[in-house]
Amino acid sequence: MASVPDVHATAADMSLRYVDLNRRINRDYGWFGQRFQAIIDPSFAGAGASDAYPGWFAFAAFASRGIGQAQLGAEIALESARFYRETGDGRAALARSASPRLAHAAAGLIQTFVEEEARLAATFLVAFASALRHHGAFQGVALPAMLDARTLAVSVKRLLELAQEAPGSDPIERLAAVALTLRNTMEDGNRRIYRDIGGAGQDYLSLRESRTNVVPEEVLSSLPHLSEPAAAKAAYDFARQHLGDTLLPVDFANSLPALSGDARPLVVAAFALWEQAGLATDAAARNRSIAFANNFVIYREQHEALQPAFTPGRTLPGEVDRLELLAIITPAIEVALRLETWTFWQYAEKHLPARDRHPLQPRATQYNWGLFEDRWLPVVDTFGPCYRHPRAMWPPPDPDPNQGI
């Protein structure tokens, strides 16, 4: 197999931006996904497919494409808004991002808004949401959540309020600031996760490939620059003690309080659990080790690697407030896999308690993907489709988010 990708160099290359960076990240995640799957399931190396649960990197190769699609969607949404501003033709504006059926349905919904600026905002939002599907995403599900009249009304109201604070002298310039913020936020998060988790994967595989045999317990002390061995061992021991739980624990902040603020030991423990999975003879035990390891990595990814991209502590030059923007796009969050597309809209309706009993406030609009507490359990649930259809994870998807999986 080819040499380990140099994640550290790519992550530091600030000339790689937006979708160009995303393509590189997606390609590398695909490589890492295959390499780690060969550790998790030794038969994978020869078969190129696996009935074992996929590791985090295999999932990331799919999920990261959504980041690139969001960046493309922001560009397409702004183009559609400009077209609508110039022509007043909502259907033609949306046809730039959506199928004819979707454009027709959405154009009628947009016309229900009385104020022209609200119609412009609605065009932007629907074009963004539909572009996520049009550009390579799974096509076999319901229309985007933004076509729910209640959701669109809430989102348009929030976008109009956010745009009032945006730099620019007219509505299009202010929407351009919103689109720029979205692109920057997605790139920032993509780069941070890749640098953090991908960099750890690079370091581990580089070290592992210099050894003949690897014992899971040995892994815990193999990356001292990432984790104190004692902390990694404590996380690994905790996982082994709870592998038989009916529901795997995910409240790591309370279960492992010593890792508060620095969850890198969870990633090292995950490497050891993946090694343990590769030695397992029982398929169910193997899969539980894989899932526990994935949850460890997800926690580090979401709680520490990604969060600064969503909450930088101030509004950055040329941007709008990132957290407020994320609240607007939260209902459109989805992860496209080969056989299923996970949507936050459906998850919220089924699993999240209502925070507002008003009938015109859908549950998906009552949460903010930018807040760790709001997205943590949903993110864990996004792995459900790949656990239900593990063979559909292979081969890795096309790294270009503008192409089909």
N, C-alpha and C positions, 0 to 999 in steps of 0.2 A: 504494500500500500504506500501511497505517496507520503512524503514527510509531513509532519504536523504543521498546519497553517500557523503563520506568525501573527497571532492575534494582537500581541502587544504593539507591533509595528503598525498594523492596520488601524487599530483604535487610536493611535497617536497621530495618524495622518489626517490633518485637518483640511487638506485639499480634497479629500473624499467627502462629498456632501449628499444629503438627502437620498434619492433613490439609487444613486451610484454606490453610496456606502451600504445601503440596504441590500443591494444585490450581492455585494461581497460578503456581508454578514450571513445572508441566507445560504450562500454557497458553502461557507465554512461550517455553519451549523449542520448542513447536510453531511459534510465530511465527518465531523465529530459524532453526529448521530450514528453513522454506520460503524465508526471505530468503537464507540462505547457499546453498541449493540453486540458486537463480536465479543466483548468482555461479558456482558450480561447473559448472552446466549451463544455459547461457542459454536453452535451449529450454523449461526447466521453467516459466518465468514465464508462458508462454502455454498449456502443455499441462497443468500441474498434476500431472504424473507425470514420472518420470525413470528412464532405464536406467543412469544413472551411479550409482556408489556414493554413499550418503548421507554428509553430513558429520556431525560429532560431535553437533551440536545436534538433528538429526533422530533420531538414536539415543537421545539423552538424553530426548526426549519420551516414549519408550517405557520406558526403564530407570528413569526417575525415578518412574513410576507404581508400580514395585515398592517404592519407599520408602514411599509412601502406603499400599500394601497391607500392608506390614509393620507400620505403625502401627495400621491397622485390625485386623490379625491379632493384635497384642498385646492389644488391647481384647477381641476375641472370645475369645481363649485364656483370659483371666482370667475372663470371664463363664462360659465352659464349665467351668472349674475350680470356680468357685463353685457352679454348678448341680450338678456331680457331687458336691461336698462335701455339699450339702444333701439330695440324693436318692439318691446311689449308683447312678444310672442312667447308665452310660457311653454307651450308644447315644443316648439323648435329649440328653445333654450335647454330644456331637459333632454331632448333627443340627443344632445351631445354626450350624455352620460348614461342614459337609460334605454331600455328596450322600448319600442313603440307603444306597447300596452302600458308599461309603467309610466312613460311620459304623458300619455293621454290621461290616465287616472290622476296623476299628480298635478297636472296642469289645471284640472277642474277643481282640485282641492285648494290650490294656491289662489284661485280666483275668489274663494270665499272670504279672503282677507280684504277689508275695505281700504285700508291705507296702502298707498303704493310702496312705501318703504317696507311695510310688513310683507308685501308680495315679493319684494326683492330679497328680503331675509329668508322667506320660505323657499324661494328658488335656490338660494345658496345651500340651504340645509338639505333639501331633497336631492339636489345634484350631488352633494357630498355623500349622502347615504347610499344612493343608487350606484354611484361610481365604485363603491367598495365591492359591489357584486359584479358590475359590468366588466371590471378589469380583473378577470382571472378567478374570481371567487365562485363558490358553489352556487349553482343556479336553481336547485330543486327545492327551494323553501319558499315560504310566504313572502309577500312584498315587504320591503324594509319597514322597520318600526316607525320611521318618520312619516309613513303614510297613514298612521293612526291619527285621526283628526285631533284627538285630545293631546297626544304627544307633540304633534307639530305646533299646536297653539301655544303650549307651554314653552317649547324650544324657541319659537319665533319671539315670544315676549322676552325671554332671557337674552337672545341674541341682540335684539334692539337695545336693551339696557346696556349690554356689554359694549356694543358699537358706539354708544354715546361717549364712552371713555377712551375710545381708540384714537390714535393719531390719524390725521387726514382731514381734508377740507370738504369732502362730499361723501355720500354713502358708499360709493365704490372704493374710494381710498380707505375708508374705515373697514370695509370688508376685506380689503387687501391686507390690512394689519392683522385681522382675525386669521386669514389664511396663512400668513407668514408665521404667526404664533403657533398654529397647529403644526405646520411643517417643522418648525424649530423644536417644538416639544417632542414630536415623534422621533426626530433625529437624535435629540439629546438622550432620550430614554433608550433608544436602540443602541447607541454607542456605549452608554454606561453599562447596560446589561452585558453586552458583548465583551467589553473590556474586563468586567468583573468575573462573570461566570465563564466566558470563553477563555479568558486569560488563565483562570485556574485550571480549566480543562487542558490547555496547551501545556502548562507546567507539569501537570500530572502525567499526561501521556508521554511527554518527553522523558520524564524520569522513569516511567514504567517501561518504556521500550529499551532502556539501558539495562534492564534486569531480566534474568531468565525466568524466575518464578516470583509471583506476588501473592502474599498471604494477606487477607483482609485486615487483620490486626496490625500488620506492618505498615499499611497505608497511613494509619493515623499519625505516624511520626515522620512521614516521608516529605511533608511540605511545611516545615517549620516557619517559613516566611509568610505562609497564609494563616497558620493556626497553631496555637500552643497545643502540643500533643495531648496534654491532659484534658483540655477542653474538647478536642475532637473525640477523644476516647469517651468522655462523659456523654456526648451526644450519641455516639455509636452504641454505647451500653444502654442508654435510654431507649433507643430504637429496638434493640434486640429484646428488651424486657416487654415491649408493647406490640411486637409483631403479631401476637395472637389476639389482640383486641378486636372486637367486632367492628368498631369504627376506629381507624387509625387516628391517633391524636394529632391535632394541628395547632393547638394553642401553645406554641413554643415559647411565647413571651412569659407565660406562667410556669410552664413545665421545665424550662431551662433558663431561669432568670439570669444566670451568670453570663449568658450570651447577649444580654441586652445591649444594643448599640454596636455589636460586632458579631454577626452571625456567620462569619467565615468558617468557623469550625464545623458548621452544619454541612458545608460543601465538601470538606475533607471526609467527614463521616459518610456522606453520600457516596463518594468514590469507594469507600470500604464496603458499603452495603451493595453497591453494584458488583464489586468483586465477589462478595458472598453469594449474590444471586447466581453468578456464573458457575459456582460450585454446587448449587442446589440440585438435588435429584427429584424433588417434588415440585411440580409446576405451580401449585398454589402458593407454596412457601417462597418460591422464587419471585412470583409476582408481587407478593406483599413486601419483600425487601426492595424491589424496584420502586413501588409506589411510595414507600416510606422515604427512600432516597430522593425521589422526585419532589416530595413535599418539603424536604430539607432545603433543596436547591431553590424551589419556588419561594420559600420564605426569605432567604437571603436576597434573591432577585427582587422581590416586590418590596420588602420592608426597608432595604438599605441601598441596593444598587440603583433602583429605578426612582425612588421617591423624590430625590432632589430635582429631577427633571420636571416633576409635576408641581412641586412647591419650592421654587428657588428662593423664596423669601422676599421677593420684590417683583414688580413688573419690569421686565427687561426693555431696553430701548427698542422702539419700533413695534412693540408687542402690546397685547392686552393681558389681563390677568389669566394665567394658565389654568388655575384651579376653576375659575368661573367658566372658562371655555370647555373644560373637561366635563363639567356638569351638563352642558348643552349637548355634547355628543355621546354621553353615556348610553342613552337608549339605543344607539346605533352600533355599539360594540359587539363584535362577533369574531369567532375564530373558525375559519374555513378549513375543513379536512376533506378527505376524499369521499367518505360516505355520509358524513354528517357535518352540519354547520352549527356550532354552539352559538347561541345568541343571549346576550344579557337580558333582552326583553323577555324571553321565555323563562329564563331562570328567575328573574325578579317576580314575575307573576306566580310562579309555582312555589318559590322557596323563601322569599323575603317578606318580612312583616310590613304592612302599610304604615307609613309615618304620617300620612295625611289621609283622612277618611273622605275627603272631597271626591266625588265620583269623576270629576274631570282632571284628576291628578293621578295618572298611571304610576304604578309602582316604580317602573324603570326611571321615571323622572324625579323620584324622591331620593335617589342615591347618586353619589359622585364617584366615578371611577378614579378620580385623582386622589381620593382618600384611601389609605391602606385599609382602614377598618371597613370601608364599604366594599372594597373589591377582593379582600383576602379569600373569603369562602367561595365567591364566584370563580376566582382564578383557579383554586384547587379543583373546582367542578369542571373547568374547561378540559381537563385531562380525561374526563369520562368517555367521550367518543373514541379516543385512541386506545383506551383500555378495552372498550367493547369490540373494536375492530383493529387489533394489533397488526394484522398482515397488510391492512390498507395503508400503513405508514411507509411502506417500501415500494419502490425506491423513494428517495427524498424528492420533494416537489421541485418544480422549476424555480430557480432562485430569482427569476425576474418577476416582480409583483404585477407587471403589466401583461403577463401571460397566464394561461391556465395552469392549474396545479400539475 
